[in-house]
Structures are given as structure tokens and as C-alpha cells.
Amino acid sequence: MDIAAVNVLSYEDFVDVFGNVVEKCPLIPAAVWSCRPFVSVKALEAAINEFIDALPESGKEGILRCHPDLAGRDLKSGTLTRESLEEQAEAGMDALSSLEAARMARLNEEYKKRFGFPFVICARMNEKAAILQQLSERCQNERIVERTRGIEEVKKICRLRIHTLLLSDRTFKL
Ligand SMILES: NC(=O)N[C@H]1NC(=O)NC1=O
């Protein structure tokens, strides 16, 4: 699917296709649909990023809170979204040793306790060891630094999801 095809989607189809480019936040593509026509895929990404940037800090934290923990409860219970499952598997989050899993769980809890939102990182751009290291380091940051950093990661995840969708067969069926 190219940008010309994206531009002619009804809002129902647009939300159907792009509804989870920001994890569990279909409101974002639903809002951004009204910015059509997009001159390019980059322009679609920019519209999403601008919408996110315009949110109050509570809204940005809300976006972070819609993200499942890495190697967390949803992975164990099989309730991750398709996108998140693929990303977590790609980073090896479904194949942690018991030691790594215990460390990840402890650090995830420490992070959430300190900031009130979960640790978010673009799993497809990081390997297991880098994720654990960043989680440990980022626990030491100030809250405002982490809110900004988490949102930067959300935008990276979003960009990769859009690119995956536009290359996949799924979107051709519409
Ligand atoms: N917590 C967190 O970073 N979650 C995610 N990261 C990612 O790439 N996919 C996710 O679901």
C-alpha cells in the first residue's frame, strides 16, 4: 500500500489499518485521519508525532501506560497485541533465562514505582542485553527525562509499525 492508497481510506478502514501503530491508542490515528491528504509516509508519521507532542503531560503518560511491560504479565498470559508480541519476540523477550526474567521483573517494578508509568523502549531496535542495561540505567533518571525518553521510543515503535504495515499483505486486502 502506498500513500495514495492510504489517502483514500475511509476513517473506518484507516483506523482498522493504523489503529495500533501507537500501542492501544486508536484515538491517535482516528484524530490524524482528518489531516489527509498526506504527501508522504513521512508526513503521516509527522502528523502522528505532532498530535502526541501537543498532548498535555498527563496524556503522554497515558500513552506510556498503554504499553505492556517487556517480558511481563501480558507476554506470560498470551494477551499481548500482535504487534507487541512480534516485537518482544524479535528482541528475545520470550526466551529469557530465569535469571534474566527475574532481573527484568525486578527492574520493571522498580521503574514503575519510581515513575508511575512503564519502561518503554523500541524492542526491534535493541537486543536483550541492551534492553536490560538501559532499563537499569534509565531507572536512575529524573521523571521528566524519562517521560520524554519514553515518548521518543513510542515514536520509533510507531514508525516501524507503519512501515511494516505498508509492506504487509494485510493492507492490500482493503
Ligand atoms: N514496554 C515496552 O517497551 N513495550 C514495547 N516496546 C516495543 O517495542 N513493543 C512493546 O510493546
PDBQT file of the ligand as one rigid body, heavy atoms in Angstrom, charges set to zero:
ROOT
HETATM    1  N1  LIG A 201       7.269  -1.620  27.403  1.00  0.00    +0.000 N 
HETATM    2  C1  LIG A 201       7.641  -1.588  26.112  1.00  0.00    +0.000 C 
HETATM    3  O1  LIG A 201       8.663  -1.027  25.731  1.00  0.00    +0.000 OA
HETATM    4  N2  LIG A 201       6.817  -2.225  25.257  1.00  0.00    +0.000 N 
HETATM    5  C2  LIG A 201       7.053  -2.325  23.919  1.00  0.00    +0.000 C 
HETATM    6  N3  LIG A 201       8.209  -1.987  23.212  1.00  0.00    +0.000 N 
HETATM    7  C3  LIG A 201       8.053  -2.449  21.961  1.00  0.00    +0.000 C 
HETATM    8  O2  LIG A 201       8.883  -2.341  21.057  1.00  0.00    +0.000 OA
HETATM    9  N4  LIG A 201       6.847  -3.080  21.832  1.00  0.00    +0.000 N 
HETATM   10  C4  LIG A 201       6.192  -3.033  23.028  1.00  0.00    +0.000 C 
HETATM   11  O3  LIG A 201       5.101  -3.476  23.317  1.00  0.00    +0.000 OA
ENDROOT
TORSDOF 0
